[in-house]
Every structure is written in C-alpha cells, then in structure tokens.
Amino acid sequence: MKKFSEKLNKEAERIVMSRSEKNDLKDRLLAYMEYHPLPTALKSEEQKEHTQSFGWVGYISAIPGYQLRSAAMSFALLLAVVVPLAAERTVPGDVLYPVKVRFNEEIRSSLSFSPYDKVEWETKRIERRLAEARLLADEGKLTDEVQADVVSAVKEHSEAVEEGIEELRKNDSDEAAIAEISFAASLEVQSEVLESERVKNDEEGRENTTDLIASAVEEVKDKAVEKEGKPSFDKLLGKVEQESTAAYELFFSIEEFTSDDNKADIEVRLSDAENKITLAIATRNAPVGEIATSTMDTATTTESVGVADTSEEIASAISSEATVAEEVVVEEVEGLSNEEKAIALLREVLVDIKKLISFMTDIEVKENVAIEDLVPKELTDEEALFKGQEWQVTLNEFISTYSEVTEVTEAFLAGKNELVSLKAKLDEAINTNDLVTLRSTIRAINALYENVEALAPEVSGETEAEAEPSEEDPAV
C-alpha cells in the first residue's frame, strides 16, 4: 500500500494544469459550495458573525464572479429595452418623458440616413408633441408651462424640417418640393384636428387650453404652404403613385377591422384619387390650348383659386357686378399651361392621400375630424351643377348685402373681392358647362366663404318704423 501511495504522489506531481483549467475547476468548486452551503450548525462562530455583520453584502460576495457579471449584463439589457419602451407611453411631466424625447427620439433621428427621411421624422415629432398636448388637455393637465414647451418644440422641429428640405434642395429640387408639400399636408391635418377640438369645447362649454398651440401650428402651416415649390410632373407622379400604393395596402390591412361606412368613405376617396391621376395625365398630354376632359363623374382639377385664364376674362366677368367693380383689383395673370394644371392636380392628389393615410392610421384624427372635412368627396356632374347654382344664389345675396358698406377691414375686403372673382368664374363654368372648372371653383368657395363671412361687419337693415312714417312724423 505504501508503494502505491508513493507512486500516486509522484504521478500527481507530474500533472500540471493550465490557467483556464484552474479557473474552471475553481468555478466548479464555488458553484458546488453555493448550491451545497455549510449547515449553520457546522459553521464556526467567526463565520456566523461574518454573515450577520455584512448581511446581503456577505451573500453577494460569496456569489461567483461570472454569475455577477451575467446578472449585471441581464440587468443592463433590461434597462436598455424595458425603460425606452415604457418611456414611449409617457407625456410631459412623467419621470421617463426625458428618455422618450432625448434618448429614444434622438436615436431615431440618427438612423434617418437621407434628408427626406429626416424631414419625415421631424414632421412625425411635431405630431407626437401635439398628440401629447391634446391628451393632457383632455385630462385637464395642460399647464401654461407645458403649452409653451409644446409651442417651442413645434418651432424647433419645424426648423429641423426646413434644414432637411434645404439640404435636399442642394441635390434634388424636385424631392425638396415634394417634401414641402407633404409637410404642409401634415400640418393641415393637425390644424384641422385642433380646430375641431376647439369647436367641440365651445359647444360643450369647456375651456379651450390649446389656443396658443393652434396658433403656432397655423403660423407654421401658412409659412410651409407659402414656401412650397413646384416639382416636375414626372417626379411628382412617381411620388403620388408610391403614396397611393401605400394607402391601398394600409386600407386592405385595416379593412376587416373598420365599419362598413368608414370603408365606403375611404374607397370613394381612393377612387377619387385614381380619377384625378388619370385626368392629370390626360391634361398634361392634351394639345396646347385645349382642356382635357374626363368621362368620370368624380374627376376634377385644381386651377389656381380665383384666377381666371386672362385678365380680360376677369374684368369681363366682374363687370356684371357693378356695385363692387371699383373695389376689385385686377392683376395681370397669365393662364396656366397644361403642364402646370397637371402638376397642380397631382399636388392635390398627394395632399389628399397624405390626409387619408393620417385618417386611417391616427385614431385621434379619426375621432376628432370627419373624413368629409379632411378629404371632401368629389361631386358628380349633377351634384356639381346643383351645388354651383346654390352658391350663385348665396354669393349674389352676400355681394348685394355688402356692396355699399365702406367701413370694413382689409381682410374682409380682400376676401370679398376674392369671392367676387370666384362668383364670376362660377357663372362662366355653369354657362359653358365646364364641369372641371366648376368643381375646382366650388371647392375654393367652400374653403373661403365661412372665413370671409366671419369677418363681415354688422349691417343694420331698414326698420319697419323707418320704412313707414308714423302719423306723428312732422314730415308727413
């Protein structure tokens, strides 16, 4: 036995373990010790005092290093995933809101590889700030400080959009112009939502706390519309077809989850867009001096609002309104070419599709704005003629009422003059059965009339006592 022990010791001395093997063996021993701790009864007094003195720290110090590292990595991964996700549901004032704005959104910004992507993302950030403000307003938590922060954010992101557009313009002016149209369309949707909520609050007698925000959005929107460029027909057509495809795909994805009425409304608007695209192509390809017509009842066009083809036609049309002819300032405006009319029509299609996509994807838009207000349905031939005749009566009464009123604001005077021009254009379209121009004119009047009427001064009519002198009147 003694010889065996000596031989075993000699063989053991020859065995040399590498560093990795030693570490592996150590980890195995520590793991065994963790899952097979020494019973309390067998611990020495020194070990018991050590555990009691250091509490949980003592237990942690007994955990193997590799397990501590794994736990730390798991905790860090949890923070990196869960916290940003939780932050996405926050609003101003919440603890994690800075994570949403300064971490999540900034990372997303850094992933916008092209200037166009940057413009779209900064536009989305404006929509996110406005959605947060509306949510706080509904809950009665929109303070003046938060409202000021939202206004500041809207302006900040709008400036970022402008920077992205300018960067786009350096390499592709058409792409920049399309980005401007898309940005303006988004702001029009947000402005419409805020206006609808204001009207709703007025009807319910509630305070409207988003007036400052609505004014800021309106200001940015007007500036964006004013700066809009004109892309080439081919580039704009490609973008319109791309957005139309996206709209159809979105519609098919939500078709089974929406009501029959909503489906019918959306289908009509998509059909209108197709018809306008067809008419735009026909208009562009029509011989110079000829106007393309469409056999589709829902087709329309978008000539410049209130602008007739030549200054002579404007003057001739307005001359019938003798009472206001002197107030009308007639500008020399050249008629639009077929190419320009086609581009204007495609611009309208792009805006309508952008609005339609917002209606389908943004539940707040769907709940607060009627689709007819957002994207009006195109009128059939019969509807257009009937509506045109209605507007003839209304505008005749309006012009007659304010024909001799002199104490008016500049804004009202400008709006009234615009309505006079539109009335002349409306009469001409009805007399010549020009349904394309009739539809565009009706849409222009729809958009303008209520705003002008709201600015109209009070007109006191002749009272009955004034009309029929009394017996006591010494003049009788």
ZIBEL-V927086 format. One record per residue. RES is the residue in three letters. SS is DSSP state (@ for helix, = for strand, . for the rest). PHI is phi as a letter, one per 20 degrees, with the letter a starting at -180 (999 if undefined). OMEGA is omega as a letter, one per 40 degrees, with the letter a starting at -180 (* if undefined). Layout:
{{RES,SS,PHI,OMEGA} {RES,SS,PHI,OMEGA}}
This chain:
{{MET,.,999,a} {LYS,@,f,i} {LYS,@,f,i} {PHE,@,f,a} {SER,@,f,i} {GLU,@,f,i} {LYS,@,f,i} {LEU,@,f,i} {ASN,@,f,i} {LYS,@,f,i} {GLU,@,f,a} {ALA,@,f,a} {GLU,@,f,i} {ARG,@,f,a} {ILE,.,f,i} {VAL,.,c,a} {MET,.,e,i} {SER,.,f,a} {ARG,@,f,a} {SER,@,f,i} {GLU,@,f,i} {LYS,@,f,i} {ASN,@,f,i} {ASP,@,f,i} {LEU,@,f,i} {LYS,@,f,i} {ASP,@,f,i} {ARG,@,f,a} {LEU,@,f,i} {LEU,@,f,i} {ALA,@,f,i} {TYR,@,f,i} {MET,@,f,a} {GLU,@,f,a} {TYR,@,e,i} {HIS,.,c,a} {PRO,.,f,i} {LEU,.,f,i} {PRO,.,g,a} {THR,@,g,a} {ALA,@,f,a} {LEU,@,e,a} {LYS,.,f,i} {SER,.,f,i} {GLU,@,f,i} {GLU,@,f,i} {GLN,@,f,i} {LYS,@,f,i} {GLU,@,f,a} {HIS,@,f,a} {THR,@,f,a} {GLN,@,f,a} {SER,@,f,a} {PHE,@,e,i} {GLY,@,l,a} {TRP,@,f,i} {VAL,@,f,i} {GLY,@,f,i} {TYR,@,f,i} {ILE,@,f,a} {SER,@,f,i} {ALA,.,e,a} {ILE,.,f,i} {PRO,.,g,a} {GLY,@,f,a} {TYR,@,f,i} {GLN,@,f,i} {LEU,@,f,i} {ARG,@,f,i} {SER,@,f,i} {ALA,@,f,i} {ALA,@,f,i} {MET,@,f,i} {SER,@,f,i} {PHE,@,f,i} {ALA,@,f,i} {LEU,@,f,i} {LEU,@,f,i} {LEU,@,f,a} {ALA,@,f,a} {VAL,@,d,a} {VAL,@,f,a} {VAL,@,f,i} {PRO,@,g,i} {LEU,@,f,i} {ALA,@,f,a} {ALA,@,f,a} {GLU,.,f,a} {ARG,.,e,a} {THR,.,e,i} {VAL,.,c,i} {PRO,.,g,a} {GLY,.,o,i} {ASP,.,f,a} {VAL,.,f,a} {LEU,.,e,a} {TYR,@,g,i} {PRO,@,g,i} {VAL,@,f,i} {LYS,@,f,a} {VAL,@,e,a} {ARG,@,e,i} {PHE,@,d,a} {ASN,@,g,a} {GLU,@,f,i} {GLU,@,f,i} {ILE,@,f,i} {ARG,@,f,i} {SER,@,f,a} {SER,@,f,i} {LEU,.,e,i} {SER,.,e,a} {PHE,.,f,a} {SER,.,d,i} {PRO,@,g,i} {TYR,@,f,i} {ASP,@,f,i} {LYS,@,f,i} {VAL,@,f,a} {GLU,@,f,a} {TRP,@,f,i} {GLU,@,f,i} {THR,@,f,i} {LYS,@,f,i} {ARG,@,f,i} {ILE,@,f,i} {GLU,@,f,i} {ARG,@,f,i} {ARG,@,f,a} {LEU,@,f,i} {ALA,@,f,i} {GLU,@,f,a} {ALA,@,f,i} {ARG,@,f,i} {LEU,@,f,i} {LEU,@,f,i} {ALA,@,f,i} {ASP,@,f,a} {GLU,.,e,a} {GLY,.,m,a} {LYS,.,d,a} {LEU,.,e,a} {THR,.,e,i} {ASP,@,f,a} {GLU,@,f,i} {VAL,@,f,i} {GLN,@,f,i} {ALA,@,f,i} {ASP,@,f,i} {VAL,@,f,i} {VAL,@,g,i} {SER,@,f,a} {ALA,@,f,i} {VAL,@,g,i} {LYS,@,f,a} {GLU,@,f,a} {HIS,@,f,i} {SER,@,f,i} {GLU,@,f,i} {ALA,@,f,i} {VAL,@,f,a} {GLU,@,f,i} {GLU,@,f,i} {GLY,@,f,i} {ILE,@,f,i} {GLU,@,f,i} {GLU,@,f,i} {LEU,@,f,a} {ARG,@,f,a} {LYS,@,f,a} {ASN,@,d,a} {ASP,.,b,a} {SER,@,f,i} {ASP,@,f,i} {GLU,@,f,i} {ALA,@,f,i} {ALA,@,f,i} {ILE,@,f,i} {ALA,@,f,i} {GLU,@,f,i} {ILE,@,f,a} {SER,@,f,i} {PHE,@,f,i} {ALA,@,f,i} {ALA,@,f,i} {SER,@,f,i} {LEU,@,f,i} {GLU,@,f,i} {VAL,@,f,a} {GLN,@,f,i} {SER,@,f,i} {GLU,@,f,i} {VAL,@,f,a} {LEU,@,f,i} {GLU,@,f,i} {SER,@,f,i} {GLU,@,f,i} {ARG,@,f,i} {VAL,@,f,i} {LYS,@,f,i} {ASN,@,f,i} {ASP,@,f,a} {GLU,@,f,a} {GLU,@,e,i} {GLY,.,m,i} {ARG,.,e,i} {GLU,.,f,i} {ASN,.,e,a} {THR,.,e,a} {THR,.,d,a} {ASP,@,f,a} {LEU,@,f,i} {ILE,@,f,i} {ALA,@,f,i} {SER,@,f,i} {ALA,@,f,i} {VAL,@,f,i} {GLU,@,f,i} {GLU,@,f,i} {VAL,@,f,i} {LYS,@,f,a} {ASP,@,f,i} {LYS,@,f,a} {ALA,@,f,i} {VAL,@,f,a} {GLU,@,f,a} {LYS,.,e,a} {GLU,.,g,i} {GLY,.,e,i} {LYS,.,d,i} {PRO,.,f,i} {SER,.,f,a} {PHE,@,f,a} {ASP,@,f,a} {LYS,@,f,i} {LEU,@,f,i} {LEU,@,f,i} {GLY,@,f,i} {LYS,@,f,i} {VAL,@,f,i} {GLU,@,f,i} {GLN,@,f,i} {GLU,@,f,i} {SER,@,f,i} {THR,@,f,i} {ALA,@,f,i} {ALA,@,f,i} {TYR,@,f,i} {GLU,@,f,i} {LEU,@,f,i} {PHE,@,f,i} {PHE,@,f,a} {SER,@,f,a} {ILE,@,d,a} {GLU,@,g,a} {GLU,@,f,a} {PHE,@,d,a} {THR,.,d,a} {SER,.,f,i} {ASP,@,f,i} {ASP,@,f,i} {ASN,@,f,i} {LYS,@,f,a} {ALA,@,f,a} {ASP,@,f,a} {ILE,@,f,a} {GLU,@,f,i} {VAL,@,f,a} {ARG,@,f,i} {LEU,@,f,i} {SER,@,f,i} {ASP,@,g,a} {ALA,@,f,i} {GLU,@,f,a} {ASN,@,f,i} {LYS,@,f,i} {ILE,@,f,i} {THR,@,f,a} {LEU,@,f,i} {ALA,@,f,i} {ILE,@,f,i} {ALA,@,f,i} {THR,@,f,a} {ARG,@,f,a} {ASN,@,e,a} {ALA,.,f,i} {PRO,.,g,a} {VAL,.,g,i} {GLY,.,n,i} {GLU,.,d,i} {ILE,.,d,i} {ALA,.,f,i} {THR,.,d,a} {SER,.,c,i} {THR,.,e,a} {MET,.,e,a} {ASP,.,f,a} {THR,.,e,a} {ALA,.,f,i} {THR,.,b,i} {THR,.,b,a} {THR,.,c,i} {GLU,.,f,a} {SER,.,g,a} {VAL,.,f,i} {GLY,.,m,a} {VAL,.,d,i} {ALA,.,e,a} {ASP,.,f,a} {THR,.,b,i} {SER,@,f,i} {GLU,@,f,a} {GLU,@,f,i} {ILE,@,f,a} {ALA,@,f,a} {SER,@,f,a} {ALA,@,f,a} {ILE,@,f,a} {SER,.,g,i} {SER,.,f,i} {GLU,.,e,a} {ALA,.,f,a} {THR,.,f,a} {VAL,.,c,a} {ALA,@,f,a} {GLU,@,f,a} {GLU,@,e,a} {VAL,.,e,i} {VAL,.,e,a} {VAL,.,e,a} {GLU,.,e,i} {GLU,.,f,a} {VAL,.,c,i} {GLU,.,f,i} {GLY,.,f,i} {LEU,.,f,i} {SER,.,f,i} {ASN,@,g,i} {GLU,@,f,a} {GLU,@,f,i} {LYS,@,f,a} {ALA,@,f,i} {ILE,@,f,i} {ALA,@,f,i} {LEU,@,f,i} {LEU,@,f,i} {ARG,@,f,i} {GLU,@,f,i} {VAL,@,f,a} {LEU,@,f,i} {VAL,@,f,a} {ASP,@,f,a} {ILE,@,f,i} {LYS,@,g,i} {LYS,@,f,a} {LEU,@,f,i} {ILE,@,f,i} {SER,@,f,i} {PHE,@,f,a} {MET,@,f,a} {THR,@,d,a} {ASP,.,d,a} {ILE,@,f,i} {GLU,@,f,i} {VAL,@,f,a} {LYS,@,f,a} {GLU,@,f,a} {ASN,@,d,a} {VAL,.,c,i} {ALA,.,f,a} {ILE,@,f,i} {GLU,@,f,i} {ASP,@,f,a} {LEU,@,f,i} {VAL,.,c,a} {PRO,.,g,i} {LYS,.,f,i} {GLU,.,f,a} {LEU,.,e,i} {THR,.,f,i} {ASP,@,g,a} {GLU,@,f,i} {GLU,@,f,a} {ALA,@,f,i} {LEU,@,f,a} {PHE,@,f,a} {LYS,@,f,i} {GLY,@,f,i} {GLN,@,f,i} {GLU,@,f,a} {TRP,@,f,i} {GLN,@,g,a} {VAL,@,f,a} {THR,@,f,a} {LEU,@,f,i} {ASN,@,f,i} {GLU,@,f,a} {PHE,@,f,a} {ILE,@,f,i} {SER,@,f,a} {THR,@,f,a} {TYR,.,d,a} {SER,.,f,a} {GLU,.,d,i} {VAL,.,f,a} {THR,.,d,a} {GLU,.,e,a} {VAL,.,c,i} {THR,.,f,i} {GLU,@,f,a} {ALA,@,f,i} {PHE,@,f,a} {LEU,@,f,i} {ALA,@,f,i} {GLY,@,f,i} {LYS,@,f,i} {ASN,@,f,i} {GLU,@,f,i} {LEU,@,f,i} {VAL,@,f,i} {SER,@,f,i} {LEU,@,f,i} {LYS,@,f,i} {ALA,@,f,i} {LYS,@,f,i} {LEU,@,f,i} {ASP,@,g,a} {GLU,@,f,a} {ALA,@,f,i} {ILE,@,f,a} {ASN,@,f,a} {THR,.,e,a} {ASN,.,l,i} {ASP,.,e,a} {LEU,@,f,i} {VAL,@,f,i} {THR,@,f,a} {LEU,@,g,a} {ARG,@,f,a} {SER,@,f,a} {THR,@,f,i} {ILE,@,f,i} {ARG,@,f,i} {ALA,@,f,i} {ILE,@,f,i} {ASN,@,g,a} {ALA,@,f,a} {LEU,@,d,a} {TYR,@,g,a} {GLU,@,f,i} {ASN,@,f,i} {VAL,@,f,a} {GLU,@,f,i} {ALA,@,f,i} {LEU,@,e,a} {ALA,.,f,i} {PRO,.,f,i} {GLU,.,f,i} {VAL,.,d,a} {SER,.,e,a} {GLY,.,f,a} {GLU,.,f,a} {THR,.,f,a} {GLU,@,f,i} {ALA,@,f,i} {GLU,@,f,a} {ALA,@,f,a} {GLU,.,c,a} {PRO,.,g,i} {SER,.,f,a} {GLU,.,f,a} {GLU,.,e,a} {ASP,.,f,a} {PRO,.,f,a} {ALA,.,f,a} {VAL,.,e,*}}
